[in-house]
């Protein structure tokens, strides 16, 4: 019991220190610091084409930098995986300099920044944030400009969510329609539950995330590890024949290892979650397997198993677009043209059979490498101790 309490106390202290460090980074950003005029602007401001420090390096390789990452880059470590700066955030900041209410000594921008700092410090979830903002808005003089929706908060902060959720009917996998009261129903005429108010257990939540934004954040955090061949073991993927043949085509290449798996969430409702991840080969192990360096492509949450055509359709289309056309990212004010590719797909045997649309691993003709039918064995093996 003493050891258990000690381990719990260490975890609690670690979480507290982590939130304290995050709060300091937020204070650095919010207190007397305008992100538009800072050195971080070169990474996000697409409208400013006259900056002398902005250079295009379409053929240059990704940099190996010998100096520490600036504080502006550290700010992106925790929060930039789900948010991105809007291209017109300069105009948003000018609008947010208006007072919170008539006669207020604090501006709307400052009020929202301080509230967000408090929410992050105490790890308050989104639902509690919205309820708390509505209560605060009641106590303020009317009219006031305090936002009471998550979208309004992101607009004041000059950010936009890079994830998009779609709700599907679990019976027909068609998109549900949402009423003005927030209820969802299926409008498919061929569905068995059409025009019915659907419960949460009957809905499939499908989430897609922006790949390019996540890759830029990961490369920005790990720029000191790029192009460091001495960090790769000789048995790593980067020394394989297939990878070497592909990587010789272009200089700046990002290669994905795609992996999918499922995990139950709640036993009573039989809800399960199926995430689709991607690891970046160009990061040395074990850095590429860290949670902060994993790209989340899409997410499926439902009582039913995912349909690969529905689950991965948008993800595959985005990957095909990146592979065919490439993209450009900004690191320290310099633009680098990046080409994308995939190495292989990893999953356990049940997930492999599901996503490859083959017979389960313990059935006839289940081998994906040959045409052998297989044989059924009716023998049961028992393990006995020493007799």
C-alpha positions in Angstrom: 0.0 0.0 0.0 2.9 2.4 0.8 4.5 1.7 -2.5 1.2 2.3 -4.3 0.7 5.6 -2.6 4.3 6.6 -3.4 3.8 5.8 -7.1 0.6 7.7 -7.3 2.2 10.7 -5.5 5.0 10.7 -8.1 2.5 10.7 -11.0 0.4 13.5 -9.4 3.6 15.6 -8.9 4.7 14.9 -12.4 1.3 16.1 -13.8 1.4 19.2 -11.6 4.9 20.1 -12.8 3.8 19.5 -16.4 0.8 21.8 -16.1 3.0 24.4 -14.3 5.5 24.3 -17.2 2.6 24.6 -19.7 1.2 27.6 -17.7 4.6 29.3 -17.9 4.8 28.9 -21.6 1.3 30.3 -22.0 2.2 33.3 -19.8 5.2 33.9 -22.0 2.9 34.0 -25.0 0.1 36.1 -23.5 1.8 38.5 -21.1 3.0 41.5 -23.1 3.9 39.3 -26.0 2.2 39.7 -29.4 2.7 36.6 -31.5 2.3 38.6 -34.7 5.3 40.8 -34.0 7.5 37.9 -32.6 10.0 35.8 -34.4 7.5 33.0 -34.6 5.5 34.8 -37.2 7.7 33.5 -40.0 6.4 30.0 -39.3 2.7 30.8 -39.6 2.1 34.2 -41.3 1.4 33.3 -44.9 0.3 36.8 -45.9 3.7 38.5 -45.2 5.7 38.0 -48.4 8.2 40.8 -47.8 10.1 39.4 -44.8 13.8 39.3 -45.6 14.3 36.2 -43.4 11.8 34.1 -45.4 13.8 32.0 -47.9 12.7 29.2 -50.1 14.9 26.0 -50.2 13.0 23.7 -52.5 16.1 21.5 -53.1 17.9 21.8 -49.8 17.8 19.1 -47.2 16.1 19.5 -43.9 18.5 21.4 -41.6 20.7 20.0 -38.9 20.8 22.9 -36.3 23.4 23.1 -33.6 21.8 25.8 -31.5 19.0 25.3 -29.0 15.4 25.7 -30.0 14.0 29.2 -29.3 11.2 29.8 -26.7 8.8 30.4 -29.6 9.4 26.9 -30.9 8.9 25.4 -27.4 5.5 27.0 -27.3 4.4 24.6 -30.0 5.3 21.5 -28.1 2.1 20.9 -26.2 -0.7 22.8 -28.0 0.1 22.9 -31.7 -0.9 19.3 -32.5 -4.6 20.2 -32.6 -4.6 23.9 -33.3 -3.1 26.1 -36.0 -2.8 29.8 -36.5 -5.2 31.5 -38.8 -3.7 33.3 -41.8 -5.5 36.5 -40.9 -4.7 36.5 -37.2 -3.3 40.0 -37.4 -6.8 41.3 -38.1 -8.2 39.2 -35.4 -5.8 40.6 -32.8 -6.9 44.2 -33.9 -10.5 43.3 -33.3 -9.8 41.6 -30.0 -8.2 44.8 -28.6 -11.8 46.0 -27.9 -12.8 46.1 -24.2 -14.6 43.1 -22.7 -17.5 45.4 -22.0 -18.1 49.1 -22.2 -15.9 50.9 -19.6 -13.8 47.8 -18.9 -10.1 48.2 -18.2 -9.3 44.7 -19.6 -9.6 43.8 -23.3 -11.4 40.8 -24.7 -8.0 39.3 -25.8 -6.5 39.6 -22.3 -9.6 38.2 -20.6 -9.7 35.1 -22.8 -6.0 34.5 -22.5 -6.1 34.6 -18.7 -9.1 32.2 -18.7 -7.4 29.8 -21.0 -4.3 29.9 -18.8 -6.5 29.0 -15.8 -8.2 26.2 -17.7 -4.9 24.6 -18.8 -3.4 25.0 -15.4 -6.2 23.0 -13.7 -6.8 20.7 -16.7 -10.5 21.5 -17.1 -12.4 19.7 -19.9 -14.2 21.5 -22.7 -17.7 20.9 -21.3 -16.8 22.4 -17.9 -15.1 25.3 -19.7 -18.3 26.2 -21.6 -20.5 26.0 -18.5 -18.1 28.1 -16.5 -18.0 30.8 -19.3 -21.8 30.9 -19.4 -21.8 31.5 -15.6 -19.2 34.2 -15.8 -21.1 35.9 -18.7 -24.1 36.2 -16.4 -22.2 38.1 -13.8 -20.6 40.6 -16.3 -22.3 43.8 -17.2 -24.5 43.6 -20.3 -23.7 43.8 -23.1 -20.4 42.0 -23.0 -18.2 40.2 -25.6 -17.1 37.1 -23.6 -17.4 34.1 -25.9 -19.4 31.1 -24.6 -18.5 28.6 -27.3 -15.3 26.7 -28.0 -15.4 28.1 -31.6 -15.6 31.6 -30.2 -12.6 31.0 -27.9 -10.5 29.7 -30.8 -11.5 32.7 -32.9 -10.3 35.1 -30.1 -7.0 33.2 -29.8 -6.6 33.3 -33.6 -6.6 29.6 -34.0 -8.6 27.0 -35.8 -9.2 23.3 -35.0 -7.4 20.9 -37.4 -9.7 18.0 -36.5 -13.2 17.4 -37.9 -15.7 14.9 -36.4 -18.4 13.2 -38.5 -21.3 11.3 -36.9 -22.6 8.2 -38.8 -25.5 5.8 -38.3 -24.1 2.5 -37.0 -26.8 0.6 -39.0 -26.2 2.0 -42.5 -23.0 4.1 -42.0 -24.6 7.2 -43.5 -24.0 10.6 -42.1 -26.5 11.6 -39.4 -28.4 14.9 -39.4 -28.3 17.1 -36.3 -31.4 19.0 -35.2 -31.4 22.4 -33.6 -31.5 20.8 -30.2 -28.4 18.7 -30.8 -30.1 15.4 -31.3 -29.0 13.2 -34.2 -31.1 11.0 -36.6 -30.6 9.0 -39.8 -32.4 10.2 -42.9 -31.5 7.2 -45.1 -34.8 5.8 -46.5 -33.4 2.3 -46.6 -32.1 2.3 -43.0 -34.0 0.4 -40.4 -33.7 3.2 -37.8 -34.6 6.1 -40.1 -36.1 9.3 -38.6 -35.5 8.1 -35.1 -33.7 10.0 -32.4 -30.4 8.0 -32.1 -28.7 7.3 -28.8 -25.0 7.7 -28.4 -24.5 3.9 -28.6 -26.1 3.8 -32.0 -23.8 6.5 -33.5 -20.4 6.1 -35.0 -18.0 9.0 -34.3 -15.4 9.4 -37.1 -12.6 11.9 -36.6 -10.2 13.1 -39.2 -7.1 15.1 -38.4 -4.9 17.3 -40.6 -1.7 15.4 -41.5 0.4 18.3 -42.7 0.0 20.4 -39.5 1.0 17.5 -37.3 4.1 16.7 -39.4 5.2 20.3 -39.3 4.8 20.4 -35.5 6.8 17.1 -35.1 9.6 18.3 -37.4 9.8 21.6 -35.7 10.2 20.0 -32.3 12.7 17.4 -33.5 14.8 19.5 -35.8 18.0 18.8 -33.9 17.6 15.1 -34.8 17.0 15.4 -38.5 19.7 14.1 -40.9 21.7 12.5 -38.0 22.6 9.1 -39.5 24.8 8.2 -36.5 21.6 8.0 -34.4 20.2 5.1 -36.5 21.2 1.5 -35.8 22.5 -0.5 -38.7 19.4 -2.7 -38.6 16.9 0.2 -38.9 14.5 0.8 -41.7 16.6 3.6 -43.2 19.3 1.1 -44.2 16.9 -1.2 -46.0 17.0 -1.7 -49.7 13.4 -0.6 -50.3 13.8 2.6 -48.3 17.2 3.5 -49.9 15.8 3.1 -53.4 12.8 5.4 -52.6 14.8 8.0 -50.6 17.2 8.6 -53.5 14.5 10.2 -55.6 14.1 13.3 -53.4 16.1 15.0 -50.7 13.4 16.0 -48.2 11.3 12.9 -47.7 8.9 11.9 -45.0 8.0 8.2 -44.9 5.0 6.9 -42.8 4.6 3.6 -41.1 0.8 3.2 -40.8 -0.6 1.1 -38.0 -4.1 0.4 -36.8 -5.5 -1.4 -33.8 -8.7 -1.5 -31.7 -9.3 -1.3 -28.0 -12.5 -1.6 -25.9 -13.6 1.5 -24.0 -16.6 0.5 -21.9 -17.6 -3.1 -21.3 -21.2 -2.3 -20.4 -21.9 -0.5 -23.7 -19.4 -2.5 -25.8 -17.9 0.8 -27.1 -14.5 0.4 -28.8 -12.0 2.8 -30.3 -10.0 2.2 -33.5 -7.2 4.7 -34.0 -5.1 4.9 -37.2 -1.6 6.1 -36.4 1.5 6.8 -38.4 5.2 6.9 -37.4 7.8 8.9 -39.2 10.7 6.8 -40.4 13.1 9.8 -40.6 13.1 10.1 -36.8 15.6 7.8 -35.1 14.4 5.1 -32.7 13.1 5.3 -30.1 12.2 9.0 -30.7 9.8 8.0 -33.5 7.7 5.9 -31.2 7.2 8.7 -28.6 3.6 9.7 -28.1 4.3 13.3 -29.0 5.8 12.2 -32.4 3.0 9.9 -33.5 0.7 11.3 -36.2 -2.9 10.5 -35.6 -4.6 10.1 -39.0 -8.2 9.2 -38.0 -10.2 7.8 -35.2 -13.3 5.5 -35.1 -15.4 5.1 -32.0 -18.5 2.9 -32.0 -20.0 -0.4 -30.9 -19.5 -1.8 -34.4 -16.2 -2.6 -36.1 -15.0 -0.1 -38.6 -15.7 -0.4 -42.3 -12.3 0.1 -44.0 -13.8 1.9 -47.0 -15.6 4.4 -44.7 -13.0 4.7 -42.0 -9.9 5.2 -44.2 -11.4 6.9 -47.3 -10.6 10.5 -46.4 -7.3 9.6 -44.8 -6.2 7.7 -48.0 -7.3 10.5 -50.2 -5.3 13.0 -48.2 -2.2 10.7 -48.2 -2.5 10.3 -52.0 -2.7 14.1 -52.4 0.4 14.5 -50.3 2.3 11.7 -52.0 1.5 13.0 -55.5 1.9 16.7 -54.9 4.0 17.1 -51.8 3.8 20.1 -49.5 6.0 22.7 -48.0 6.7 23.4 -44.3 8.5 26.3 -42.5 11.3 25.8 -40.0 13.0 28.8 -38.5 11.6 31.1 -41.2 12.7 28.9 -44.1 10.5 27.0 -46.5 11.3 23.4 -47.3 9.5 21.3 -50.0 8.6 17.9 -48.6 7.6 14.7 -50.4 5.7 12.0 -48.7 5.6 8.2 -48.9 4.5 5.1 -47.1 6.7 2.2 -46.0 4.3 -0.5 -44.8 1.2 -1.3 -42.8 1.3 -2.8 -39.3 -1.5 -4.4 -37.3 -2.2 -7.6 -35.4 -3.8 -10.6 -37.2 -7.5 -9.8 -36.4 -7.1 -6.1 -37.5 -5.1 -7.2 -40.6 -7.9 -9.5 -41.7 -10.5 -6.7 -41.1 -8.6 -3.9 -43.0 -7.3 -6.2 -45.8 -10.7 -7.7 -46.2 -9.5 -11.3 -45.9 -10.6 -14.3 -44.0 -9.7 -14.3 -40.3 -6.3 -15.7 -39.4 -7.7 -19.0 -38.0 -9.9 -19.8 -41.0 -9.5 -21.6 -44.3 -7.6 -19.7 -47.1 -6.5 -17.1 -44.5 -2.9 -16.8 -45.6 -2.2 -13.6 -47.6 1.1 -14.9 -49.0 0.0 -18.2 -50.7 -3.1 -20.1 -51.9 -2.9 -22.9 -49.4 -6.4 -23.7 -48.0 -5.1 -25.0 -44.7 -6.2 -28.0 -42.6 -8.5 -28.2 -39.6 -7.0 -29.8 -36.5 -9.4 -31.3 -33.9 -6.6 -32.0 -31.4 -6.6 -30.0 -28.2 -3.2 -29.5 -26.5 -3.0 -29.6 -22.7 0.0 -28.6 -20.7 0.8 -30.9 -17.8 3.3 -30.6 -15.0 5.9 -33.1 -14.1 4.3 -36.5 -13.4 
